[in-house]
């Protein structure tokens, strides 16, 4: 497979080999035309020859390499990347072609041709200075758009060094780069990593790593990656002097740290070792970190390649993932030698379903602000324990548990005893939940004292009683609850007439007016009592300090309410809503088509064969999309899919009858 690449500019100078191939093809076409028509030589109209990536940069993939073509592609066949699919790719490129005067790097061309979202490349063999990083970032952004890179090389290397053995690079291209929350690289140049945010406070830890091939004690040149890492270990006092074991220990620490935070690892690594049927340190590392090799698991009995590098006999390049992520993989495989970036190693790729990959797998508990009860609420904790003790004494949990324990010791875990244990456990759980819901209620808004809320609740009750008397109906559940809260006998209420009820309404109203006049004094007294209860429950002696803290919190909440009112305005119900009438719209100002799907508008950009040249009246659009707000000049359109693109067939004129929104 030789991928054709379209240069971004026609002014680009081709290599000598590419120009010779193009001239040869033109001559052969002229000769065939003259012979078939039997006419004097003329210059016919000839289609321009499209060189491949290898021809464009002067590579000959078959010359001076006896192993060329020996490594065939295995696994799933590489196809065009579908929508909502995330593509990962990994390759040891054996030297990055980052040099001056090169308009388009082969690595950038390959990333664009294969639609790679996350690419991991090892043995970049350059010193990643600030200038080199900026040059690489400029290449990606100029030709592929939004992108991020993370590079790793020996930080002790000199800036003037162009060549530095080893190194690693991670690239993220397209909208998936917006998921990156944190990046990092190893100062020794062994690996680089990035964190990708998913749902449920989870995500991915993507790592690109290179492990040296030299075993411990190997005599190597002073500038090799192995010697540099040995010098680093000696300077740190690491007496093992084994870089191959040290990188596994450092990766183990990195994965363990971020996995505890909810990030599942995807390790793309040239391990220079194999793990299948092996007792090596790398095999133990894979097992200990709960990593799986999805390529091996899927194709081990179906023609899996035995080597991933030229003149080799074993697999040393891997894409290893967390075991839970394996179900999200749709396609995985290896390309043939030189079918990716020209190198002595093959490229591995993996296509994952975006929704399954980033959906999260752990059902995490709700955050503290949305709970009704936390252990820091000392007064609520005390009331909860008191209420649960009442339930425990009523249900006789302690004596029942002791009797079951004695039966277990004498008879063993019989079916009847196990069932009794399960019944007791269920009752304890139900009592715990009941006690929590009874005493650990949430408090919303302004904290009013019971001296003020009590008369207000009682007034509502008597008004409801008068209404039921006038309509000759029974009291509802809410009125019965209000009577219980106000310590009012329902039987006495049922025997009262309307005149007596009106008298109670007047008395309650006067009581409420008095409470409103004394609201501030009553509230201070009530807050002092709460502060004393909280301080006593928390074991604090100075309840006045607790009172001051509560007063300060009340003032801060009042200020925040006023600021929210000034900034966001008052909360009110919806008085109107816009509902789209059609599925597709077109905007003349943005030159994009918009698809309404599940409450959002998906914007599809126009197809641009040449970067930087936007068509004035586009009819073909990309199938991938971004979420945007529908422009004001959007009008109804008819769009249908055409292969990998979308075709705009009809645009309606703007009118009041055919406007895109109905109110």
N, C-alpha and C positions, 0 to 999 in steps of 0.2 A: 504494500500500500504506500504510494507516494502522494502526499496531499498537495494539491495545487493551491498556490497562495497568490492573491491579487495584491500587487504593490499599491500603496496609497497614492502614489503620484506617477504619472507617465514619464516624468523627467528623470526618474531614478536610473542610474547607470547599472546595467547588468554586468555580471562577471563575463570574462572572456569566453568561458565554456558555454554559457547561456546564449551569448550572441552568435557563436558558431553554430549551435544547434538550430537557432532560429533561421540563420541564413541557409543552412542545408535544407531545411524543410521548405523554404520558399523556392529554392532551385528545383527541388524534386517536384513540387506542384506545377511549376512552369513547364517542366519537361513532359509531365503526364498530359497536361492540357494540349500542348503542341502536337504530341503524337496521336491523341485520340481524334482531334479535329482536322489534322493534316493541313494546317494553315501556317503561314509565316509566324515566327515568334512574336508574340505581343505580351504585354504585361496585364494579366487578368487581375480581377479583384480577389485578394487573398485575405482570409481571416488571420488576425494576429495570433501568433503561437503563444500559448500560456505555459510558461516553464513551471516546474515543480519547485518546492522549497530547496531540495538538494541541488537542482541545476542552477537555481537563482543565486546561490551562495558558493557555487563552484565545488560542491562535494561530489565525489564519485563513490557511491556506496558499495560498489562491487570490486573496486581495484585494490590490490595489495592487502586483501583481507580474506583468507581462505575460509573463514567461518561465516562470511556474509550469507544470509539466507538460511543458515542452519537452524536458527531459532524461529520457529513459526509462532503465530498468534494462537493463544489458547484461551479457554474460558468462553464467556459470552462475547459474541461478535460486537465490535464497536459500531453503534448506529448514531444517527443524529439525536442530540439531546432533546428530550421532550419537555413540555412545560411542567413546572412544579417538580423538577428533578434537580438535585444538587450533584455535580460531578467533581470527584476528587481524582487527582492524578499524581503519580510519584515516579521519579526517575533519577538515577545517578547520572548526571550529564557530563561528568569528567571534564569540567572546564566550561565556564560561562563566557560567551562571546561578547563581552562588554568592552567595546573599544570605540575610539573616536572615528567619526566619518561613516559609521554604519547607521543607515536611516532606520531600518527595521531589523531587529535582532531575530535570528531563527527561533529562539525560545519564545519570544513574544508572538511571532507568527504562528507557532504551533499551539500556544495557549488559545489564540483567537480561532484558529481553524478547528480545533477540537472542542471549543466551548467549555473550557475548563474553569470551574468556579474557584476551586482551591487547589493550587499546585504546590507540591513539595519537591525541591530539587537539592541534591547533596553533591559534595565535591565541586563546589563552584570555583574553587582554586583561585580566588582573588581576595585581596584585602578590602573589606567593606568599610572604606572611608566614607565620610559625609558626601564627597563628590560622587563616589560610586553609587551610593544609595539614591542620591538625587537623579543621577543619570538613568538608573533602572526605573525609578518611579516615573520619570518623564517618558520613557519608552512605553510603559504600560498605559499611562493616562492618554498619551497622544494617539495611540492606535486602538485601544480597547475601552477607554472611558474610565469610569469610577473604579478605583483599585487601591489596594494596600499591600505593602510588602514588609516582611520581617526578615532580617539578615543576621547571620552569625559568622564571625571570624575571630581569630585570636586577637584580643584587644591590646595585647602587648606588641603586636606587629607595628612596624614603622609605617607612617603614612605614605612614604614614597614607594613602598612595596606595591608592585602591581600584581605579582604572582604570590599566592600563599596557599599551600596545599590544604585540602579539607574544606570546611565551610558548609553552610546550609542556608537555604532561602525558602520562605513561604510566601506565596502570592494569593491574593483574594481579588477576584475580578467580578464586577457587576453588582447587582443589588444585594447579594449575599454578604458583601463586605460591610454592609451596615449593621450586621449582627455582631461585629467585633467589639468587645468591651475592654479587652486588655491584651497586650502582647509582651513578649519577652524573648531574650536570646541568651545563650550560654557565653560567658566571656572567653571561654576556651575555643569557641567556634564549633562545638560539636552538634548543637541542636538549636532550633528556634521553635517558638510555639505561639498560639493565639487562642483566646477564649471566645466562643461564639454563644450568644444569648439565645435561649429557647423559652418554652413556656414552663409554668409551675416552678419558677425560680431554678430551673435547670439549664443545661447547655452542653457544649462540646469543648473538649481540650484537644486541639489539632497540633500535632508535633511532627516536625521534619528533623530526622536525626541521622548522623553518619558515625559509624563505629569503625575504628581503624582495623586493618587486617593483620598487623604484626602482633605476634604473641609476646608474652612477657619475656624480657631478656634479649629480644631481637636487636641486633646492631643495625642502626638506621642512620641516614644522613641527618645533619644538624637542623635542616630546614623542613623536614617532613612533619606531617601532623602528629605522628607517633612521638617524635623527639620533643616537639613543643609541649605535648601533654605530659610527658615524663618530667620535663623541666618544671612545669607547673606543680605537679604532685610533690616533687622534691622541695620546692620553695614553700609549700604548705605543710610540710612535715609528714606527708602520706608515705609510709615506708613500704606499702605494697608494690608501688611502682608498676601497676598493671592498668593501663588506660582502658582496656576492654572491660574489665570489671568495674572500674570507676564510673564509666558512663551509665552502666546498668543501675548502679546504686543511686546516681543523681536523677536518672529518669524515674526510678522507683519513688524517690522522695517527691518529685514534681507531680507525678500522677496521684499519689496518695493524698497530697495536700489539696489539690483541686477537686479530686473525686469526693472528698469530704464536704466540699462546698456545693456539690450537685453537678459537677462537670464530668462527663463521661469521655474517656480518652479515645482518640483515633491516632495511632502511632504509625507513621510512614517512615520506614527506616531501611537503610543499607546496613544490615547487621554483620556482614561478612561472616555469617555462621548460619547453620540451619537448626531448627528446633524439632522437626519430626523425627521420631525414633532416635532421640539424642539425649544425653545426660549433661550437656554443656551448660554453662552458666546462663546462656541466652534462653535455652529451653526452660530452665527453672524460673527465670524472670517472667516469661510468657505465662507460665502456669500460676505463679504467685500473684501476678497482677490481674488475673481473670480475663486475659485477652484471648481472642480467638482469631484464627486465620480463615476468613470467609471464603477466599479463593480455594484453599485446600479442602475445606469442608464441603464445598459444592462440586468440585471437579476432581477430587483425588482418584476416583474410579473412572474418569471420563477424559483421558488424554491430557492431564495437566503437565505443563512443561517441567522438565527436570532441571533446567538451569535458567537463570535470569541474566547471564552476562556471557560475552563471547569467550570462547576457549575455556569455558567452565563446565562443571558437571553437577552443580547443586544450586538450589534456590537460596539466594542470600538477600534478596530485596522483598520487602513485605509491606502490606497494608493490614495492620492488626487493629481490631476494634474491640470495644467493650462488648461482652456477650449479649447484653440487652439490645444493642444497636443492630445486631445481625439481621433481625427481622425487617428492618427498614431498607435493606439493600435489595435493589431490583436487578442490577446487572453488575458483573465484575469480571475482569479478565486481564490478560497481558497482550500487548501489541508485539508484532514481530520486530526483529532487530532492525533498527533505523527507521521504523515506521512512526516513531515519535520524534524526539530530538536526536540528532545524529550523535551516537555515543556507543560505547561498548556494552552498555546495559540496556535492557528492554524497559519500556514504560508500562506501569501498572495503572489501571483506572478502576473506578468504582462509582456507580450511579445509585443514588439513594433517593427515596421518596421524601420530599421536603417536609410534609406534614407529619409523617411517622418519625422522622429524624429529630425534629425539634419540639415534639408535642410534650415531652416530659413523661415520666413513668411513675413517679412517687406521688401518692396522695398526701400532700403536706397539710398539717393542721393550720387553722386560720391564725392570723396575726393577733398579737395581744390586744390592740384597740378594739377588735370586733368580738372579743370574748366577754362573757358576763362575769367571769370569776377568775382571778389570778392570785397566786400565793402572796403577792406583795400587798394586797388589800387586807391588812391585819384585822380590821373590824369584821369584814365579811368572812374571813377565814374562821374567826372565833364563832360567829353565828352559825356557819356551816357545820363546824364540828359539834356544836351543841345540838343542832337539829338532827344530824346523823346519829348521834348517841341516843337520842330519843327513839329513832327508828330501830337502832340495833337492840336496845333494851326491849322494845315491843316485840320484835321478831325473834329475840333470844339467839342471836347469831353466835355468841361466844360458846354457850352450852351445846348448841347443835354442832358446831365445828369440833368441839372436844369429843363428843360422842361418836361422830363419824371417824375421827382419828383413831379412837380405840377400836372401832369395828375394822378399820383398815389394817391395823397391826395384827389383829387376831384372825381375820378371814381373808386378808389380801384384797386386791382390787377386783372384786366381783362386779358384774354388770349392774346389780342393784345399787351397790355402794357408789359406783362411778356416777350413776344417774342422780343420786341424792347430792353428791358433791356439785354436779352441774346445776342442779336446781338451787342450791344454796348460793353458788357463785352468781347466778342470774339475779336472785333477790337482792344480794349486796349491791350489785351494779345499779339496779333500779332505785334502791334507796339513796345511793350516792347522787344519782342524777336528780332525784326528787328534791333532796336537800339543797342541791346547788341551785335549781330553778326556783326554789321557794325563798331563799334568803339572799341570793346573789343577783338581784335585779340590776339592770342597767339604769344609769341616771342620765337623762337627756336634758339639754338646755339649762336654763336658770334654776338654781337650787332654791326652791321656796320652802318655807317652814311649814310643818303640819298645822300650826295655828292659823295659817292663811288658807291652805288648800282644803282643810277639813270643813269649814263653813261653806266654801264654794261647792264642794261635792255634795254636802247636805242640801244646799239650795237647789241644785240640779235634781236631786231625788224628789223633793217635795213638788217641784214643778211637773215632773213626770207623773207623780201620783195624782195630781189635780187633772192632768190630761186624761189619764186612764179612767178616773171617776166620771169625767164629762162624757167620755165615749163608751162607758160601761164595758171596759175590757180589762183583762188580767195584766198584772205587772210582768214585765219581761225579765230575762236573765240578768241584764245589766242593772236593773233597778234592785233586784234581790242582792246583787253583789255590792251596790252602793249602800243598801241598808245594813249589810253586814259590816262594811268598813266604818259606818257612822254609829254602830251599836243601836240601831232602831229595830223594834220588834215588828215583824211583818203582820202578825195577828192583830196587833193594835191598829196598824194602818188600815187593814181590811175593814175594821169596824167603824172607822171615821167617815163623816160625811164631807161634802165639798166645803162647807163653811169652816169646819174645823181644820181642814187642810190649808185653806187660805190663811187662817190664823198662824199656822206653823210656818208658812212661807214668809209672812211679815216678820215673825220673830227671828227666823234664820237670816233674813236679809239684814236686819239691824245688827245681828251678831257678825255678819260678814263685813259691814261697814266699820264696825269697831276694830276688827282684825286688820282691815286695810290701813286704818289710821296708825296702828301700832305695828305695822309690818316690819319696819327696820329693827325695832327693839326685839321683836319676837325672833327675827332671823338671826340676829347676833347671839341671842341666848341659845338658839337651836344649834348654831355652828360651834359654840363653845362646848356644848354637850357632846357633839360629834367628835370634836378634837380630843376631849377627855377620853371617850371610848376608844378612839384609834390609838392614842398614846398608851393607854392601859393595855390594849391588846398587843401592841408592838413592844411592850416592855420599856417605854420611855417615861421618865418622871416629869419632864417639863412639858406639860400640855399646852402652855402658852406659846411655846415655840412652834408646836404643831398648828396652833390657831393662826399664827402669823403666816405660816406657809400656806394655809388654806385661803387666807385673805388675799395673799399675793397672787395665788392661782386664780381666784375669782376676778381680781382686777385685770389680769392678763387676758382671761377669756372675754371679759367685757370689751377690752380694747380690740381684740381680734374680731369680735362680732361687728364692731363699728367699722373696722377697716374692710372686712369682707363686704359689708353693705355698700361702702363707698366705691369699692373696686368692681365688684361683680353685680351689684344691684340686688334688689329684693327677689326672692324666689316666688314664682307664680306658675300656674298651670299653663299648658300650651293652648294658644288661641288659634293657631293655624299650622298647617304642615304641608310640605311639598311632596308630591308623589309622582315619580316618573311614569309616563304613559307608554314609552317604547323602550326597547332593549339597546338600540345603537344610536349614537349621535356623532356628529362631525363638527369640528370647530375650525373656521377659516383663519382665525388668528394664530392658533397653536399648530395647525396642520396635523391634528391627531384625531383618531376615532376613539370614542368612549363607549364602553360596554357596562351596562348597569347589572350588577350581580350581588345579591344578598345585601342590599343596602349601601353598597359602595360603587364608585365609578372606576373602572379599569381603563387606563389610558394606554393606547397602542401607538408607538411612534412610527413615522413613515419610513419605508425601506430606503436606505441610502447605500447604493453600490459602492460609492466612493466616499470616504470619510470627509466630512466638512462641507459636502455639497448637498444641501437640503432641497428636494424638489418643490417647485412652486405650486403644483396641483397634483399632489400624490394620489395614487389609486391603490398602491400596494403598501401594506403595513406589516410590521413584525408581529409575531404571535405572542411574544412575551409582553408584559405590561407593568405599569406602576400605578399606584393608587393616587388619584388626584381629585380635586374639586372640579365639577363641571363648569366650564367657562360660560359667561353670560351670552355669548353669541352662538352657542351650540344649537344645531338644528337636527331634525330627524334624518337618519340615514339608513341605508340598507347595506349590510356587510355580510359576506359569506366566506368561510375558510377555503383556502386554495393551497393544499399541500402544507408547507411549513410557514405560509404567510396568510394574511387576510386581504381580501380584495374588496374595495369600495365600489359598489355598482350604481348607487343612486343617492343623491343628496337633495332633500326637499328644500324649497324656498321658505324663508322665515315668514310666518304670518300668524295672526292671532288664532286662526283656526287650527294651524299645525304647530303651535308652539310646544316645546319639549316637556313642559311641566304643566300639571293641572293643579289648581289651588283649591 
